[in-house]
Amino acid sequence: MAQTAALLTRTALALGLSALASVAAAAPPGTLPYGAYDPGGDYADDPEVVIEHLFVPWQDVYLPSLVEADAYARERNRALLVTLEPWTWTRSERNTPEELRTGIASGAYDEYMSAVCSVLATLDSPVTLRWAHEMEHSDGQFIWSNWNPPDYVAAFRHMTSLCRGLASNIRVMWSPAGDPGLEAYYPGDAYVDLVGLSVFGLQANDLLEVGRARGFAETLAPRYARAAAFGKPVVVAELGFSGDAAYVAAWDSAVRTVGDQFPNLVGVVYFNQREVYPWPNDFGLPDWRLDHRVIDPAE
């Protein structure tokens, strides 16, 4: 217990997190540091939220938006988790795995990484960089996923080293989804400060796959075991859940209260948005938003 508390304290300081306030506005109950990707502003006035999560592309990015996010975070005493996606959100022939791999290897994308990281260096909020996440996934969502592992490792080392050289203030998060085989993509201890995971619970999918609802701890456990094997602090960098009222309540009551079960777990970050990529089994785009995640079983 003492070791767990010490690890939480050390990592909170490393991320620049302040002490948590005692009354939550929207955050679940518990003591585990909590954050959110929150484009709708549901957590804007919640003193329990200590991590502000951003998603930005490295091409066609509006760099002043990072400065604006920094001001927003500082006003709320929050750290920034910046997920930097190595592509453009505009449809383009640039969005191919081959173009990305060869471009990184040749240095063609260094200017994009340098532009973003030069701004990160100027920010006052504590910053954690999460680059090219969920790289072990094979579902086709990301052009940087399911590569030959050595190619990804080389790209991760190159890009995060470039960023560290420009922004010595950042922490680096390596963030697989948590699938089997993720260890092949691990870039090495020298390149990683924290390990991120993605944990989503969809009651309808649970019922299809195992015939019952799975809780947060059960869903997290195999992913956590794979991530904790590296000996780094672990963060659930993307968290979402949706189902009937009982299912949502069970997850909500657990996500910040499972620290003793997972001693390396030092934070959870909610994805307060609708899913952006179709789930398998014809489940479409689940809605993780706070006001939409409870689903009437009759619907």
C-alpha positions as CSV (number, residue, x, y, z in Angstrom):
1,M,0.0,0.0,0.0
2,A,2.8,2.4,0.9
3,Q,4.6,1.5,-2.3
4,T,1.5,2.2,-4.3
5,A,1.0,5.6,-2.7
6,A,4.6,6.5,-3.3
7,L,4.3,5.6,-6.9
8,L,1.2,7.7,-7.4
9,T,2.9,10.6,-5.7
10,R,6.0,10.4,-7.8
11,T,4.1,10.1,-11.1
12,A,1.7,12.9,-10.1
13,L,4.7,15.1,-9.5
14,A,6.3,14.0,-12.8
15,L,3.1,14.9,-14.7
16,G,2.9,18.2,-12.7
17,L,-0.5,17.2,-11.2
18,S,-1.7,19.2,-8.2
19,A,-3.5,17.7,-5.2
20,L,-7.0,16.6,-6.1
21,A,-10.0,18.7,-4.9
22,S,-12.4,17.0,-2.5
23,V,-15.6,17.6,-4.4
24,A,-16.1,16.4,-8.0
25,A,-18.5,17.9,-10.5
26,A,-18.5,15.2,-13.1
27,A,-15.5,13.0,-12.4
28,P,-16.2,9.5,-10.9
29,P,-15.6,9.0,-7.2
30,G,-12.1,7.9,-6.1
31,T,-8.6,9.1,-5.6
32,L,-6.8,8.0,-8.8
33,P,-5.7,11.0,-10.9
34,Y,-8.4,11.7,-13.5
35,G,-8.4,13.5,-16.9
36,A,-10.5,13.8,-20.0
37,Y,-10.6,14.5,-23.7
38,D,-13.5,16.9,-23.4
39,P,-14.3,18.9,-26.5
40,G,-17.8,19.6,-25.3
41,G,-16.6,21.1,-22.1
42,D,-18.5,18.9,-19.7
43,Y,-15.5,18.9,-17.3
44,A,-14.7,22.5,-17.7
45,D,-15.4,23.5,-14.1
46,D,-14.6,20.1,-12.5
47,P,-11.7,20.6,-10.0
48,E,-11.1,16.8,-9.9
49,V,-9.9,16.8,-13.5
50,V,-6.1,17.2,-13.5
51,I,-5.2,16.1,-17.1
52,E,-6.5,17.9,-20.2
53,H,-6.2,15.6,-23.3
54,L,-5.7,16.9,-26.8
55,F,-5.7,15.2,-30.2
56,V,-3.8,17.0,-33.0
57,P,-2.5,16.0,-36.4
58,W,1.1,16.9,-37.2
59,Q,0.1,18.1,-40.7
60,D,-2.3,20.9,-41.2
61,V,-2.3,21.6,-37.5
62,Y,-3.3,25.0,-36.2
63,L,-0.4,25.6,-33.9
64,P,-1.9,28.5,-31.9
65,S,-4.5,26.0,-30.7
66,L,-1.8,24.4,-28.5
67,V,-1.2,27.8,-26.9
68,E,-4.9,28.2,-26.3
69,A,-5.1,24.7,-24.8
70,D,-2.2,25.6,-22.5
71,A,-4.0,28.7,-21.2
72,Y,-7.2,26.7,-20.6
73,A,-5.2,24.0,-18.7
74,R,-3.3,26.5,-16.6
75,E,-6.5,28.3,-15.6
76,R,-7.7,24.9,-14.2
77,N,-4.4,23.7,-12.8
78,R,-4.2,20.8,-15.3
79,A,-1.4,19.0,-17.1
80,L,-1.6,18.5,-20.8
81,L,-1.6,15.1,-22.5
82,V,-1.0,15.7,-26.2
83,T,-1.8,12.9,-28.6
84,L,0.0,13.7,-31.8
85,E,-1.2,11.8,-34.8
86,P,1.3,11.5,-37.6
87,W,-1.0,12.3,-40.5
88,T,-3.3,15.0,-41.8
89,W,-7.0,15.0,-41.0
90,T,-7.7,16.1,-44.5
91,R,-8.2,13.3,-47.0
92,S,-5.0,13.1,-49.0
93,E,-2.6,10.7,-50.7
94,R,-0.2,11.6,-47.9
95,N,-2.4,9.4,-45.6
96,T,-0.8,6.0,-46.5
97,P,1.4,3.7,-44.4
98,E,4.0,3.6,-47.1
99,E,4.2,7.3,-47.4
100,L,4.5,7.7,-43.7
101,R,7.2,5.0,-43.2
102,T,9.4,6.2,-46.0
103,G,8.9,9.9,-45.1
104,I,9.9,9.3,-41.5
105,A,13.0,7.3,-42.5
106,S,14.1,10.0,-44.9
107,G,13.5,12.9,-42.6
108,A,10.7,14.3,-44.7
109,Y,8.4,14.7,-41.7
110,D,10.9,16.2,-39.3
111,E,9.6,19.7,-40.1
112,Y,6.1,18.7,-38.9
113,M,7.4,17.2,-35.7
114,S,9.7,20.1,-35.1
115,A,7.0,22.7,-35.6
116,V,4.7,21.1,-33.0
117,C,7.4,20.3,-30.5
118,S,8.8,23.9,-30.7
119,V,5.5,25.1,-29.5
120,L,5.3,22.4,-26.8
121,A,8.6,23.8,-25.5
122,T,7.0,27.2,-24.8
123,L,4.0,25.9,-22.9
124,D,3.7,26.5,-19.1
125,S,1.6,23.5,-18.4
126,P,3.3,20.1,-17.7
127,V,3.2,18.3,-21.1
128,T,3.1,14.6,-21.9
129,L,3.5,13.6,-25.6
130,R,1.7,10.5,-26.8
131,W,2.8,9.9,-30.4
132,A,1.4,7.3,-32.8
133,H,-0.8,5.4,-30.4
134,E,-2.4,1.9,-30.7
135,M,0.4,0.8,-33.0
136,E,-0.3,-2.9,-32.5
137,H,-3.9,-2.7,-33.7
138,S,-4.7,-4.5,-37.0
139,D,-8.1,-3.0,-37.6
140,G,-7.0,-0.5,-40.3
141,Q,-7.9,2.7,-38.4
142,F,-4.4,4.2,-38.3
143,I,-1.8,4.3,-41.0
144,W,1.0,3.9,-38.3
145,S,-0.5,0.6,-36.9
146,N,0.3,-3.0,-37.6
147,W,3.7,-2.2,-39.1
148,N,6.7,-4.4,-39.1
149,P,7.7,-3.8,-35.4
150,P,11.3,-2.7,-36.1
151,D,10.0,-0.1,-38.5
152,Y,7.7,1.3,-35.9
153,V,10.3,1.2,-33.2
154,A,12.8,3.1,-35.4
155,A,10.1,5.7,-36.2
156,F,9.1,6.2,-32.5
157,R,12.7,6.6,-31.4
158,H,13.5,9.1,-34.1
159,M,10.4,11.3,-33.6
160,T,10.3,11.3,-29.9
161,S,14.1,12.0,-29.7
162,L,13.6,14.9,-32.1
163,C,10.9,16.3,-29.9
164,R,12.8,15.8,-26.7
165,G,15.7,17.7,-28.3
166,L,13.4,20.7,-28.9
167,A,11.2,20.4,-25.8
168,S,13.2,19.1,-22.8
169,N,10.1,19.8,-20.6
170,I,8.0,16.9,-22.1
171,R,7.3,13.5,-20.8
172,V,6.9,10.7,-23.4
173,M,4.1,8.2,-23.3
174,W,4.2,5.0,-25.4
175,S,0.6,4.0,-25.8
176,P,-0.4,0.7,-27.3
177,A,-4.1,-0.4,-27.2
178,G,-3.1,-3.2,-24.9
179,D,-3.5,-6.1,-27.3
180,P,-1.4,-9.3,-27.3
181,G,1.9,-8.8,-29.0
182,L,2.4,-5.2,-28.0
183,E,5.8,-6.0,-26.6
184,A,7.2,-6.2,-30.1
185,Y,6.6,-2.5,-30.5
186,Y,8.2,-1.4,-27.3
187,P,10.9,1.2,-28.2
188,G,13.0,0.7,-25.0
189,D,13.2,2.2,-21.5
190,A,15.2,5.2,-22.6
191,Y,12.5,6.3,-24.9
192,V,9.5,5.9,-22.6
193,D,8.4,7.7,-19.4
194,L,4.9,6.3,-19.1
195,V,2.9,3.5,-20.8
196,G,-0.6,4.3,-22.0
197,L,-3.5,2.0,-22.7
198,S,-7.0,2.2,-24.3
199,V,-9.8,0.6,-22.3
200,F,-13.4,0.7,-23.6
201,G,-16.4,-1.1,-22.3
202,L,-19.5,-1.7,-24.5
203,Q,-22.1,-3.8,-22.7
204,A,-23.7,-5.1,-26.0
205,N,-20.3,-6.3,-27.1
206,D,-19.7,-8.0,-23.8
207,L,-22.9,-9.9,-24.1
208,L,-22.1,-11.0,-27.6
209,E,-18.5,-12.1,-26.7
210,V,-18.9,-13.7,-23.3
211,G,-22.6,-13.7,-22.5
212,R,-22.4,-11.2,-19.6
213,A,-21.3,-7.8,-18.7
214,R,-17.6,-7.3,-17.9
215,G,-16.5,-4.7,-15.3
216,F,-13.7,-2.2,-15.6
217,A,-11.2,-4.3,-13.6
218,E,-11.8,-7.4,-15.7
219,T,-11.5,-5.5,-18.9
220,L,-8.4,-3.7,-17.8
221,A,-6.6,-6.7,-16.2
222,P,-5.0,-8.4,-19.3
223,R,-4.0,-5.0,-20.9
224,Y,-2.5,-3.8,-17.6
225,A,-0.5,-7.0,-17.2
226,R,1.1,-6.5,-20.6
227,A,1.8,-2.9,-19.9
228,A,3.1,-3.2,-16.4
229,A,5.7,-5.8,-17.5
230,F,7.9,-2.9,-18.6
231,G,8.1,-1.5,-15.1
232,K,6.8,2.0,-16.1
233,P,3.9,3.9,-14.6
234,V,0.7,3.0,-16.5
235,V,-2.1,5.4,-17.6
236,V,-5.4,4.5,-19.2
237,A,-5.0,7.2,-21.8
238,E,-8.4,6.5,-23.4
239,L,-11.4,5.3,-21.4
240,G,-15.0,5.0,-22.4
241,F,-18.0,2.9,-21.4
242,S,-21.6,2.6,-22.5
243,G,-24.5,0.4,-21.6
244,D,-27.6,0.4,-19.4
245,A,-27.7,2.4,-16.2
246,A,-26.4,-0.3,-14.0
247,Y,-23.5,-1.1,-16.3
248,V,-22.4,2.5,-16.5
249,A,-22.7,3.0,-12.8
250,A,-20.6,0.0,-12.1
251,W,-17.8,1.2,-14.4
252,D,-18.1,4.7,-13.0
253,S,-17.7,3.6,-9.5
254,A,-14.6,1.4,-10.3
255,V,-12.4,3.5,-12.6
256,R,-10.8,5.6,-9.8
257,T,-10.9,3.0,-7.0
258,V,-8.9,0.0,-8.4
259,G,-5.4,1.3,-7.4
260,D,-4.6,-1.6,-5.1
261,Q,-5.3,-4.2,-7.8
262,F,-3.1,-2.4,-10.3
263,P,-0.2,-0.8,-8.4
264,N,1.5,0.8,-11.4
265,L,-1.7,2.5,-12.6
266,V,-1.3,6.2,-12.0
267,G,-4.2,7.8,-13.9
268,V,-7.2,7.4,-16.1
269,V,-8.3,9.8,-18.9
270,Y,-11.9,9.7,-20.2
271,F,-12.7,9.9,-23.9
272,N,-15.8,12.2,-23.7
273,Q,-16.7,11.9,-27.3
274,R,-18.5,9.6,-29.7
275,E,-16.4,6.9,-31.2
276,V,-14.7,7.9,-34.5
277,Y,-14.1,4.4,-36.0
278,P,-16.7,1.7,-36.4
279,W,-16.6,-1.2,-33.9
280,P,-16.7,-4.8,-35.1
281,N,-19.8,-6.9,-35.0
282,D,-21.9,-4.1,-36.5
283,F,-21.9,-2.0,-33.3
284,G,-21.2,1.2,-35.3
285,L,-19.9,4.2,-33.4
286,P,-20.6,3.9,-29.7
287,D,-21.2,7.1,-27.9
288,W,-19.0,7.5,-24.8
289,R,-20.2,11.1,-24.0
290,L,-21.4,11.5,-20.5
291,D,-25.0,12.5,-21.5
292,H,-25.3,9.7,-24.1
293,R,-23.5,6.6,-22.7
294,V,-26.5,5.2,-20.8
295,I,-28.6,3.2,-23.3
296,D,-32.1,2.2,-22.6
297,P,-32.2,-1.7,-23.0
298,A,-35.5,-1.4,-24.8
299,E,-34.0,0.6,-27.6
